[in-house]
């Protein structure tokens, strides 16, 4: 496993590679595989929750979770030393798959540790940005974090790209 930077952060932005099942699922109509395991390496829930997150004593955790992973997401917040505070959603504009509903949203869970600074900007609880490639999160959320917390130390966990002003950690960077 790649070690975390030797630094503490006031903003932890994370999109864990949740495991949904080892078997690939096939879309018989289009002949394509879907599911995260087809696109990237996933991690077990225990491996995710056992990470020692490099959080400052006063920090915010901004954590992505799908609707089916809501309990795991809230539990991960607790395992990482934060307390669940609130959530927002990302409206992807396009219908996706789902077990019960055809989902077009994803959850953005907010956890708090200590007494972190409040955001300078408090947006509406629905971020609307069209989805692009599998699992890529909307740029508008990272842009909001930059504006809301301009002077705080930031790290993106499980990152896929480098972002100016942020430290990043992940096997795809």
C-alpha positions as CSV (number, residue, x, y, z in Angstrom):
1,X,0.0,0.0,0.0
2,X,1.2,3.5,-0.8
3,X,2.0,5.4,2.4
4,X,0.1,8.6,3.2
5,X,2.1,11.9,3.2
6,X,3.7,12.7,6.5
7,X,1.4,15.6,7.2
8,X,-2.1,16.2,8.8
9,X,-5.0,17.7,6.8
10,X,-8.0,19.8,7.7
11,X,-9.9,18.7,4.6
12,X,-10.1,15.0,3.7
13,X,-11.9,14.4,0.4
14,X,-12.4,10.7,-0.3
15,X,-14.0,8.5,-2.9
16,X,-13.3,5.0,-1.6
17,X,-13.2,2.1,-4.0
18,X,-16.1,0.3,-2.4
19,X,-16.3,-3.4,-3.2
20,X,-19.7,-4.5,-4.6
21,X,-18.9,-8.1,-5.4
22,X,-16.2,-10.0,-7.2
23,X,-18.2,-11.3,-10.1
24,X,-18.5,-8.9,-13.1
25,X,-22.1,-8.2,-14.1
26,X,-22.9,-8.3,-17.8
27,X,-25.4,-6.1,-19.6
28,X,-26.9,-8.6,-21.9
29,X,-28.6,-5.9,-24.1
30,X,-25.3,-4.1,-24.9
31,X,-22.8,-6.9,-24.3
32,X,-20.7,-4.8,-21.8
33,X,-19.5,-5.5,-18.3
34,X,-20.4,-3.0,-15.6
35,X,-19.6,-2.6,-11.9
36,X,-16.5,-1.0,-10.3
37,X,-14.4,-4.1,-10.5
38,X,-14.4,-3.8,-14.3
39,X,-12.9,-0.3,-14.1
40,X,-10.5,-0.2,-11.1
41,X,-9.2,-2.2,-8.2
42,X,-11.7,-2.2,-5.2
43,X,-11.0,-2.6,-1.5
44,X,-12.7,-4.6,1.1
45,X,-14.8,-2.6,3.6
46,X,-12.4,-3.6,6.5
47,X,-9.3,-2.5,4.5
48,X,-11.0,0.9,3.8
49,X,-12.1,1.3,7.4
50,X,-8.8,0.3,8.9
51,X,-6.9,3.1,7.1
52,X,-5.2,5.6,9.5
53,X,-6.4,8.8,7.9
54,X,-4.0,11.7,8.1
55,X,-6.5,14.1,9.6
56,X,-5.7,17.1,11.7
57,X,-7.4,17.3,15.2
58,X,-9.9,19.8,13.6
59,X,-10.9,18.5,10.2
60,X,-13.8,17.9,7.8
61,X,-14.3,14.6,5.9
62,X,-16.1,14.8,2.6
63,X,-16.8,11.3,1.6
64,X,-18.6,9.8,-1.5
65,X,-21.0,6.9,-1.1
66,X,-23.6,5.4,-3.3
67,X,-27.1,4.8,-2.0
68,X,-26.4,1.1,-1.5
69,X,-23.3,2.0,0.5
70,X,-24.8,4.5,2.8
71,X,-24.5,2.4,6.0
72,X,-20.9,1.6,5.1
73,X,-20.2,5.2,4.4
74,X,-21.5,6.4,7.7
75,X,-19.7,3.6,9.5
76,X,-16.4,4.5,7.7
77,X,-16.8,8.1,8.9
78,X,-16.9,6.8,12.4
79,X,-14.0,4.4,11.9
80,X,-11.9,7.2,10.6
81,X,-12.5,9.2,13.8
82,X,-15.1,11.6,12.5
83,X,-18.8,12.1,13.4
84,X,-21.5,12.2,10.7
85,X,-22.9,15.7,10.3
86,X,-24.9,16.0,7.1
87,X,-25.0,15.1,3.4
88,X,-25.6,16.5,-0.1
89,X,-26.3,14.7,-3.3
90,X,-24.9,14.9,-6.8
91,X,-27.6,14.8,-9.4
92,X,-25.9,13.2,-12.4
93,X,-28.8,14.2,-14.8
94,X,-28.7,10.7,-16.5
95,X,-30.4,7.6,-15.3
96,X,-28.2,4.8,-14.1
97,X,-28.8,1.2,-13.0
98,X,-30.1,0.2,-9.7
99,X,-31.6,-2.7,-7.7
100,X,-34.8,-0.9,-6.7
101,X,-34.7,2.6,-8.2
102,X,-33.0,3.7,-11.4
103,X,-30.5,5.9,-9.7
104,X,-29.2,9.2,-11.0
105,X,-27.6,10.5,-7.9
106,X,-24.7,9.8,-5.5
107,X,-24.3,10.9,-1.9
108,X,-21.7,13.2,-0.5
109,X,-21.4,12.5,3.3
110,X,-19.9,15.1,5.6
111,X,-18.0,14.1,8.8
112,X,-16.5,16.4,11.5
113,X,-13.6,15.9,13.8
114,X,-12.9,18.4,16.6
115,X,-13.8,22.0,15.8
116,X,-12.9,22.7,12.2
117,X,-13.5,26.1,10.5
118,X,-17.0,26.5,9.0
119,X,-17.2,26.7,5.2
120,X,-17.1,30.3,3.8
121,X,-19.7,29.3,1.2
122,X,-22.7,27.1,2.0
123,X,-24.2,25.9,-1.3
124,X,-27.5,24.2,-1.9
125,X,-27.5,20.5,-1.0
126,X,-27.8,19.3,-4.6
127,X,-24.8,19.5,-6.9
128,X,-26.0,19.3,-10.5
129,X,-23.4,18.2,-13.1
130,X,-23.7,15.6,-15.9
131,X,-21.8,12.5,-15.2
132,X,-18.9,11.6,-17.6
133,X,-16.8,8.5,-17.2
134,X,-17.4,5.7,-14.7
135,X,-16.9,6.9,-11.1
136,X,-15.4,10.4,-12.0
137,X,-16.8,12.8,-9.5
138,X,-18.1,16.3,-10.6
139,X,-15.5,19.1,-10.7
140,X,-18.0,21.5,-9.1
141,X,-17.6,19.7,-5.7
142,X,-13.8,20.1,-5.6
143,X,-14.3,23.8,-6.8
144,X,-16.7,24.4,-4.0
145,X,-14.3,22.9,-1.4
146,X,-11.5,25.2,-2.7
147,X,-13.8,28.3,-2.3
148,X,-15.3,27.2,1.0
149,X,-12.0,26.3,2.6
150,X,-9.4,28.4,0.8
151,X,-6.6,28.3,3.4
152,X,-7.0,24.8,4.8
153,X,-4.7,21.9,4.1
154,X,-6.4,19.4,1.7
155,X,-5.9,15.9,0.5
156,X,-7.9,13.8,-1.9
157,X,-7.8,10.1,-1.0
158,X,-8.2,7.5,-3.8
159,X,-7.4,10.3,-6.3
160,X,-7.1,9.7,-10.0
161,X,-5.6,13.0,-10.9
162,X,-3.4,15.7,-9.4
163,X,-5.1,18.9,-8.4
164,X,-3.3,22.2,-7.9
165,X,-3.2,23.2,-4.2
166,X,-4.1,19.7,-3.0
167,X,-2.1,16.7,-1.9
168,X,-3.3,13.5,-3.5
169,X,-3.1,9.8,-2.6
170,X,-4.1,6.8,-4.6
171,X,-2.8,4.1,-6.9
172,X,-4.2,5.8,-10.1
173,X,-2.4,9.2,-9.7
